[in-house]
């Protein structure tokens, strides 16, 4: 199968494992001459509706988290030598946003890291497991010790 659009779903902080994951995904994109996208999902802060005094602080913290994530993505792109147009930042449930992005953008391969740290997730993290079971395309889970 020749892949047309490869999605690399990453987590932060960027580290050597993320670089290795990206290099493998980029190699595949070059091999298949596929479009390459990088997605980071920022989980929302908890909703504190019953704590109105904290709402402004939470909004400020959320905005700061968004700006910081954008900067980290930019640095990641520079390190990898990829275009800013390949970068995507979403807010929400990580697994839902990755699956939704892949459907909306005709992704035919999702590349994710697998840390394998706890319980049944010794082989796969819960997000990776959810992506494997929910994706409508191929998924490549690459082991990256954390």
MODELLER restraints for C-alpha pairs under 7 A, 6 or more apart:
rsr = mdl.restraints
at = mdl.atoms
rsr.add(forms.Gaussian(group=physical.xy_distance, feature=features.Distance(at['CA:2:A'], at['CA:32:A']), mean=5.91, stdev=0.5))
rsr.add(forms.Gaussian(group=physical.xy_distance, feature=features.Distance(at['CA:3:A'], at['CA:32:A']), mean=5.89, stdev=0.5))
rsr.add(forms.Gaussian(group=physical.xy_distance, feature=features.Distance(at['CA:3:A'], at['CA:34:A']), mean=6.02, stdev=0.5))
rsr.add(forms.Gaussian(group=physical.xy_distance, feature=features.Distance(at['CA:3:A'], at['CA:108:A']), mean=6.07, stdev=0.5))
rsr.add(forms.Gaussian(group=physical.xy_distance, feature=features.Distance(at['CA:3:A'], at['CA:109:A']), mean=6.76, stdev=0.5))
rsr.add(forms.Gaussian(group=physical.xy_distance, feature=features.Distance(at['CA:4:A'], at['CA:34:A']), mean=4.43, stdev=0.5))
rsr.add(forms.Gaussian(group=physical.xy_distance, feature=features.Distance(at['CA:4:A'], at['CA:35:A']), mean=6.05, stdev=0.5))
rsr.add(forms.Gaussian(group=physical.xy_distance, feature=features.Distance(at['CA:4:A'], at['CA:108:A']), mean=6.61, stdev=0.5))
rsr.add(forms.Gaussian(group=physical.xy_distance, feature=features.Distance(at['CA:5:A'], at['CA:34:A']), mean=5.09, stdev=0.5))
rsr.add(forms.Gaussian(group=physical.xy_distance, feature=features.Distance(at['CA:5:A'], at['CA:35:A']), mean=4.51, stdev=0.5))
rsr.add(forms.Gaussian(group=physical.xy_distance, feature=features.Distance(at['CA:5:A'], at['CA:36:A']), mean=5.90, stdev=0.5))
rsr.add(forms.Gaussian(group=physical.xy_distance, feature=features.Distance(at['CA:5:A'], at['CA:106:A']), mean=6.90, stdev=0.5))
rsr.add(forms.Gaussian(group=physical.xy_distance, feature=features.Distance(at['CA:5:A'], at['CA:107:A']), mean=4.83, stdev=0.5))
rsr.add(forms.Gaussian(group=physical.xy_distance, feature=features.Distance(at['CA:5:A'], at['CA:108:A']), mean=5.69, stdev=0.5))
rsr.add(forms.Gaussian(group=physical.xy_distance, feature=features.Distance(at['CA:5:A'], at['CA:109:A']), mean=6.66, stdev=0.5))
rsr.add(forms.Gaussian(group=physical.xy_distance, feature=features.Distance(at['CA:6:A'], at['CA:29:A']), mean=6.42, stdev=0.5))
rsr.add(forms.Gaussian(group=physical.xy_distance, feature=features.Distance(at['CA:6:A'], at['CA:34:A']), mean=6.50, stdev=0.5))
rsr.add(forms.Gaussian(group=physical.xy_distance, feature=features.Distance(at['CA:6:A'], at['CA:35:A']), mean=6.15, stdev=0.5))
rsr.add(forms.Gaussian(group=physical.xy_distance, feature=features.Distance(at['CA:6:A'], at['CA:36:A']), mean=5.03, stdev=0.5))
rsr.add(forms.Gaussian(group=physical.xy_distance, feature=features.Distance(at['CA:6:A'], at['CA:37:A']), mean=6.31, stdev=0.5))
rsr.add(forms.Gaussian(group=physical.xy_distance, feature=features.Distance(at['CA:6:A'], at['CA:107:A']), mean=5.90, stdev=0.5))
rsr.add(forms.Gaussian(group=physical.xy_distance, feature=features.Distance(at['CA:6:A'], at['CA:108:A']), mean=6.33, stdev=0.5))
rsr.add(forms.Gaussian(group=physical.xy_distance, feature=features.Distance(at['CA:6:A'], at['CA:109:A']), mean=4.90, stdev=0.5))
rsr.add(forms.Gaussian(group=physical.xy_distance, feature=features.Distance(at['CA:6:A'], at['CA:110:A']), mean=5.98, stdev=0.5))
rsr.add(forms.Gaussian(group=physical.xy_distance, feature=features.Distance(at['CA:7:A'], at['CA:36:A']), mean=6.04, stdev=0.5))
rsr.add(forms.Gaussian(group=physical.xy_distance, feature=features.Distance(at['CA:7:A'], at['CA:37:A']), mean=4.82, stdev=0.5))
rsr.add(forms.Gaussian(group=physical.xy_distance, feature=features.Distance(at['CA:7:A'], at['CA:38:A']), mean=5.81, stdev=0.5))
rsr.add(forms.Gaussian(group=physical.xy_distance, feature=features.Distance(at['CA:7:A'], at['CA:107:A']), mean=6.43, stdev=0.5))
rsr.add(forms.Gaussian(group=physical.xy_distance, feature=features.Distance(at['CA:7:A'], at['CA:109:A']), mean=6.21, stdev=0.5))
rsr.add(forms.Gaussian(group=physical.xy_distance, feature=features.Distance(at['CA:7:A'], at['CA:110:A']), mean=4.77, stdev=0.5))
rsr.add(forms.Gaussian(group=physical.xy_distance, feature=features.Distance(at['CA:7:A'], at['CA:111:A']), mean=6.02, stdev=0.5))
rsr.add(forms.Gaussian(group=physical.xy_distance, feature=features.Distance(at['CA:8:A'], at['CA:22:A']), mean=6.97, stdev=0.5))
rsr.add(forms.Gaussian(group=physical.xy_distance, feature=features.Distance(at['CA:8:A'], at['CA:25:A']), mean=6.70, stdev=0.5))
rsr.add(forms.Gaussian(group=physical.xy_distance, feature=features.Distance(at['CA:8:A'], at['CA:37:A']), mean=6.12, stdev=0.5))
rsr.add(forms.Gaussian(group=physical.xy_distance, feature=features.Distance(at['CA:8:A'], at['CA:38:A']), mean=4.75, stdev=0.5))
rsr.add(forms.Gaussian(group=physical.xy_distance, feature=features.Distance(at['CA:8:A'], at['CA:39:A']), mean=6.20, stdev=0.5))
rsr.add(forms.Gaussian(group=physical.xy_distance, feature=features.Distance(at['CA:8:A'], at['CA:110:A']), mean=6.01, stdev=0.5))
rsr.add(forms.Gaussian(group=physical.xy_distance, feature=features.Distance(at['CA:8:A'], at['CA:111:A']), mean=4.80, stdev=0.5))
rsr.add(forms.Gaussian(group=physical.xy_distance, feature=features.Distance(at['CA:8:A'], at['CA:112:A']), mean=6.22, stdev=0.5))
rsr.add(forms.Gaussian(group=physical.xy_distance, feature=features.Distance(at['CA:9:A'], at['CA:38:A']), mean=5.91, stdev=0.5))
rsr.add(forms.Gaussian(group=physical.xy_distance, feature=features.Distance(at['CA:9:A'], at['CA:39:A']), mean=4.84, stdev=0.5))
rsr.add(forms.Gaussian(group=physical.xy_distance, feature=features.Distance(at['CA:9:A'], at['CA:40:A']), mean=5.99, stdev=0.5))
rsr.add(forms.Gaussian(group=physical.xy_distance, feature=features.Distance(at['CA:9:A'], at['CA:111:A']), mean=6.23, stdev=0.5))
rsr.add(forms.Gaussian(group=physical.xy_distance, feature=features.Distance(at['CA:9:A'], at['CA:112:A']), mean=5.39, stdev=0.5))
rsr.add(forms.Gaussian(group=physical.xy_distance, feature=features.Distance(at['CA:10:A'], at['CA:39:A']), mean=6.19, stdev=0.5))
rsr.add(forms.Gaussian(group=physical.xy_distance, feature=features.Distance(at['CA:10:A'], at['CA:40:A']), mean=5.32, stdev=0.5))
rsr.add(forms.Gaussian(group=physical.xy_distance, feature=features.Distance(at['CA:10:A'], at['CA:112:A']), mean=6.76, stdev=0.5))
rsr.add(forms.Gaussian(group=physical.xy_distance, feature=features.Distance(at['CA:11:A'], at['CA:40:A']), mean=6.06, stdev=0.5))
rsr.add(forms.Gaussian(group=physical.xy_distance, feature=features.Distance(at['CA:17:A'], at['CA:144:A']), mean=5.69, stdev=0.5))
rsr.add(forms.Gaussian(group=physical.xy_distance, feature=features.Distance(at['CA:21:A'], at['CA:113:A']), mean=6.81, stdev=0.5))
rsr.add(forms.Gaussian(group=physical.xy_distance, feature=features.Distance(at['CA:21:A'], at['CA:142:A']), mean=6.93, stdev=0.5))
rsr.add(forms.Gaussian(group=physical.xy_distance, feature=features.Distance(at['CA:25:A'], at['CA:111:A']), mean=6.62, stdev=0.5))
rsr.add(forms.Gaussian(group=physical.xy_distance, feature=features.Distance(at['CA:29:A'], at['CA:35:A']), mean=6.67, stdev=0.5))
rsr.add(forms.Gaussian(group=physical.xy_distance, feature=features.Distance(at['CA:29:A'], at['CA:36:A']), mean=6.21, stdev=0.5))
rsr.add(forms.Gaussian(group=physical.xy_distance, feature=features.Distance(at['CA:36:A'], at['CA:86:A']), mean=6.37, stdev=0.5))
rsr.add(forms.Gaussian(group=physical.xy_distance, feature=features.Distance(at['CA:37:A'], at['CA:86:A']), mean=4.59, stdev=0.5))
rsr.add(forms.Gaussian(group=physical.xy_distance, feature=features.Distance(at['CA:37:A'], at['CA:87:A']), mean=6.07, stdev=0.5))
rsr.add(forms.Gaussian(group=physical.xy_distance, feature=features.Distance(at['CA:38:A'], at['CA:86:A']), mean=5.92, stdev=0.5))
rsr.add(forms.Gaussian(group=physical.xy_distance, feature=features.Distance(at['CA:38:A'], at['CA:87:A']), mean=4.96, stdev=0.5))
rsr.add(forms.Gaussian(group=physical.xy_distance, feature=features.Distance(at['CA:38:A'], at['CA:88:A']), mean=6.02, stdev=0.5))
rsr.add(forms.Gaussian(group=physical.xy_distance, feature=features.Distance(at['CA:39:A'], at['CA:87:A']), mean=6.16, stdev=0.5))
rsr.add(forms.Gaussian(group=physical.xy_distance, feature=features.Distance(at['CA:39:A'], at['CA:88:A']), mean=4.73, stdev=0.5))
rsr.add(forms.Gaussian(group=physical.xy_distance, feature=features.Distance(at['CA:39:A'], at['CA:89:A']), mean=5.85, stdev=0.5))
rsr.add(forms.Gaussian(group=physical.xy_distance, feature=features.Distance(at['CA:40:A'], at['CA:88:A']), mean=6.44, stdev=0.5))
rsr.add(forms.Gaussian(group=physical.xy_distance, feature=features.Distance(at['CA:40:A'], at['CA:89:A']), mean=5.13, stdev=0.5))
rsr.add(forms.Gaussian(group=physical.xy_distance, feature=features.Distance(at['CA:40:A'], at['CA:90:A']), mean=6.51, stdev=0.5))
rsr.add(forms.Gaussian(group=physical.xy_distance, feature=features.Distance(at['CA:41:A'], at['CA:89:A']), mean=5.82, stdev=0.5))
rsr.add(forms.Gaussian(group=physical.xy_distance, feature=features.Distance(at['CA:41:A'], at['CA:90:A']), mean=4.80, stdev=0.5))
rsr.add(forms.Gaussian(group=physical.xy_distance, feature=features.Distance(at['CA:41:A'], at['CA:91:A']), mean=5.50, stdev=0.5))
rsr.add(forms.Gaussian(group=physical.xy_distance, feature=features.Distance(at['CA:41:A'], at['CA:92:A']), mean=6.73, stdev=0.5))
rsr.add(forms.Gaussian(group=physical.xy_distance, feature=features.Distance(at['CA:41:A'], at['CA:94:A']), mean=5.39, stdev=0.5))
rsr.add(forms.Gaussian(group=physical.xy_distance, feature=features.Distance(at['CA:41:A'], at['CA:97:A']), mean=6.96, stdev=0.5))
rsr.add(forms.Gaussian(group=physical.xy_distance, feature=features.Distance(at['CA:42:A'], at['CA:90:A']), mean=6.13, stdev=0.5))
rsr.add(forms.Gaussian(group=physical.xy_distance, feature=features.Distance(at['CA:42:A'], at['CA:91:A']), mean=4.73, stdev=0.5))
rsr.add(forms.Gaussian(group=physical.xy_distance, feature=features.Distance(at['CA:42:A'], at['CA:92:A']), mean=6.32, stdev=0.5))
rsr.add(forms.Gaussian(group=physical.xy_distance, feature=features.Distance(at['CA:43:A'], at['CA:91:A']), mean=5.75, stdev=0.5))
rsr.add(forms.Gaussian(group=physical.xy_distance, feature=features.Distance(at['CA:43:A'], at['CA:92:A']), mean=5.04, stdev=0.5))
rsr.add(forms.Gaussian(group=physical.xy_distance, feature=features.Distance(at['CA:43:A'], at['CA:93:A']), mean=5.89, stdev=0.5))
rsr.add(forms.Gaussian(group=physical.xy_distance, feature=features.Distance(at['CA:43:A'], at['CA:94:A']), mean=6.61, stdev=0.5))
rsr.add(forms.Gaussian(group=physical.xy_distance, feature=features.Distance(at['CA:44:A'], at['CA:91:A']), mean=6.27, stdev=0.5))
rsr.add(forms.Gaussian(group=physical.xy_distance, feature=features.Distance(at['CA:44:A'], at['CA:92:A']), mean=5.74, stdev=0.5))
rsr.add(forms.Gaussian(group=physical.xy_distance, feature=features.Distance(at['CA:45:A'], at['CA:62:A']), mean=6.72, stdev=0.5))
rsr.add(forms.Gaussian(group=physical.xy_distance, feature=features.Distance(at['CA:48:A'], at['CA:55:A']), mean=6.61, stdev=0.5))
rsr.add(forms.Gaussian(group=physical.xy_distance, feature=features.Distance(at['CA:73:A'], at['CA:87:A']), mean=6.91, stdev=0.5))
rsr.add(forms.Gaussian(group=physical.xy_distance, feature=features.Distance(at['CA:74:A'], at['CA:84:A']), mean=6.83, stdev=0.5))
rsr.add(forms.Gaussian(group=physical.xy_distance, feature=features.Distance(at['CA:77:A'], at['CA:83:A']), mean=6.52, stdev=0.5))
rsr.add(forms.Gaussian(group=physical.xy_distance, feature=features.Distance(at['CA:77:A'], at['CA:84:A']), mean=6.56, stdev=0.5))
rsr.add(forms.Gaussian(group=physical.xy_distance, feature=features.Distance(at['CA:90:A'], at['CA:97:A']), mean=6.88, stdev=0.5))
rsr.add(forms.Gaussian(group=physical.xy_distance, feature=features.Distance(at['CA:95:A'], at['CA:127:A']), mean=5.65, stdev=0.5))
rsr.add(forms.Gaussian(group=physical.xy_distance, feature=features.Distance(at['CA:95:A'], at['CA:130:A']), mean=6.41, stdev=0.5))
rsr.add(forms.Gaussian(group=physical.xy_distance, feature=features.Distance(at['CA:95:A'], at['CA:131:A']), mean=6.04, stdev=0.5))
rsr.add(forms.Gaussian(group=physical.xy_distance, feature=features.Distance(at['CA:99:A'], at['CA:131:A']), mean=6.73, stdev=0.5))
rsr.add(forms.Gaussian(group=physical.xy_distance, feature=features.Distance(at['CA:99:A'], at['CA:135:A']), mean=5.96, stdev=0.5))
rsr.add(forms.Gaussian(group=physical.xy_distance, feature=features.Distance(at['CA:108:A'], at['CA:137:A']), mean=4.95, stdev=0.5))
rsr.add(forms.Gaussian(group=physical.xy_distance, feature=features.Distance(at['CA:108:A'], at['CA:138:A']), mean=6.05, stdev=0.5))
rsr.add(forms.Gaussian(group=physical.xy_distance, feature=features.Distance(at['CA:109:A'], at['CA:137:A']), mean=5.89, stdev=0.5))
rsr.add(forms.Gaussian(group=physical.xy_distance, feature=features.Distance(at['CA:109:A'], at['CA:138:A']), mean=4.76, stdev=0.5))
rsr.add(forms.Gaussian(group=physical.xy_distance, feature=features.Distance(at['CA:109:A'], at['CA:139:A']), mean=5.51, stdev=0.5))
rsr.add(forms.Gaussian(group=physical.xy_distance, feature=features.Distance(at['CA:110:A'], at['CA:138:A']), mean=6.38, stdev=0.5))
rsr.add(forms.Gaussian(group=physical.xy_distance, feature=features.Distance(at['CA:110:A'], at['CA:139:A']), mean=4.72, stdev=0.5))
rsr.add(forms.Gaussian(group=physical.xy_distance, feature=features.Distance(at['CA:110:A'], at['CA:140:A']), mean=6.14, stdev=0.5))
rsr.add(forms.Gaussian(group=physical.xy_distance, feature=features.Distance(at['CA:111:A'], at['CA:139:A']), mean=5.92, stdev=0.5))
rsr.add(forms.Gaussian(group=physical.xy_distance, feature=features.Distance(at['CA:111:A'], at['CA:140:A']), mean=4.78, stdev=0.5))
rsr.add(forms.Gaussian(group=physical.xy_distance, feature=features.Distance(at['CA:111:A'], at['CA:141:A']), mean=5.98, stdev=0.5))
rsr.add(forms.Gaussian(group=physical.xy_distance, feature=features.Distance(at['CA:112:A'], at['CA:128:A']), mean=6.76, stdev=0.5))
rsr.add(forms.Gaussian(group=physical.xy_distance, feature=features.Distance(at['CA:112:A'], at['CA:140:A']), mean=6.32, stdev=0.5))
rsr.add(forms.Gaussian(group=physical.xy_distance, feature=features.Distance(at['CA:112:A'], at['CA:141:A']), mean=4.98, stdev=0.5))
rsr.add(forms.Gaussian(group=physical.xy_distance, feature=features.Distance(at['CA:112:A'], at['CA:142:A']), mean=6.26, stdev=0.5))
rsr.add(forms.Gaussian(group=physical.xy_distance, feature=features.Distance(at['CA:113:A'], at['CA:141:A']), mean=5.47, stdev=0.5))
rsr.add(forms.Gaussian(group=physical.xy_distance, feature=features.Distance(at['CA:113:A'], at['CA:142:A']), mean=4.89, stdev=0.5))
rsr.add(forms.Gaussian(group=physical.xy_distance, feature=features.Distance(at['CA:113:A'], at['CA:143:A']), mean=5.77, stdev=0.5))
rsr.add(forms.Gaussian(group=physical.xy_distance, feature=features.Distance(at['CA:113:A'], at['CA:144:A']), mean=5.89, stdev=0.5))
rsr.add(forms.Gaussian(group=physical.xy_distance, feature=features.Distance(at['CA:114:A'], at['CA:124:A']), mean=5.31, stdev=0.5))
rsr.add(forms.Gaussian(group=physical.xy_distance, feature=features.Distance(at['CA:114:A'], at['CA:125:A']), mean=5.84, stdev=0.5))
rsr.add(forms.Gaussian(group=physical.xy_distance, feature=features.Distance(at['CA:114:A'], at['CA:128:A']), mean=6.53, stdev=0.5))
rsr.add(forms.Gaussian(group=physical.xy_distance, feature=features.Distance(at['CA:114:A'], at['CA:141:A']), mean=5.88, stdev=0.5))
rsr.add(forms.Gaussian(group=physical.xy_distance, feature=features.Distance(at['CA:114:A'], at['CA:142:A']), mean=5.74, stdev=0.5))
rsr.add(forms.Gaussian(group=physical.xy_distance, feature=features.Distance(at['CA:114:A'], at['CA:143:A']), mean=4.70, stdev=0.5))
rsr.add(forms.Gaussian(group=physical.xy_distance, feature=features.Distance(at['CA:114:A'], at['CA:144:A']), mean=5.73, stdev=0.5))
rsr.add(forms.Gaussian(group=physical.xy_distance, feature=features.Distance(at['CA:115:A'], at['CA:124:A']), mean=6.59, stdev=0.5))
rsr.add(forms.Gaussian(group=physical.xy_distance, feature=features.Distance(at['CA:115:A'], at['CA:125:A']), mean=6.19, stdev=0.5))
rsr.add(forms.Gaussian(group=physical.xy_distance, feature=features.Distance(at['CA:115:A'], at['CA:143:A']), mean=6.11, stdev=0.5))
rsr.add(forms.Gaussian(group=physical.xy_distance, feature=features.Distance(at['CA:115:A'], at['CA:144:A']), mean=5.37, stdev=0.5))
rsr.add(forms.Gaussian(group=physical.xy_distance, feature=features.Distance(at['CA:115:A'], at['CA:145:A']), mean=5.29, stdev=0.5))
rsr.add(forms.Gaussian(group=physical.xy_distance, feature=features.Distance(at['CA:115:A'], at['CA:146:A']), mean=5.73, stdev=0.5))
rsr.add(forms.Gaussian(group=physical.xy_distance, feature=features.Distance(at['CA:116:A'], at['CA:122:A']), mean=3.99, stdev=0.5))
rsr.add(forms.Gaussian(group=physical.xy_distance, feature=features.Distance(at['CA:116:A'], at['CA:123:A']), mean=4.68, stdev=0.5))
rsr.add(forms.Gaussian(group=physical.xy_distance, feature=features.Distance(at['CA:116:A'], at['CA:124:A']), mean=4.99, stdev=0.5))
rsr.add(forms.Gaussian(group=physical.xy_distance, feature=features.Distance(at['CA:116:A'], at['CA:125:A']), mean=5.59, stdev=0.5))
rsr.add(forms.Gaussian(group=physical.xy_distance, feature=features.Distance(at['CA:132:A'], at['CA:139:A']), mean=6.10, stdev=0.5))
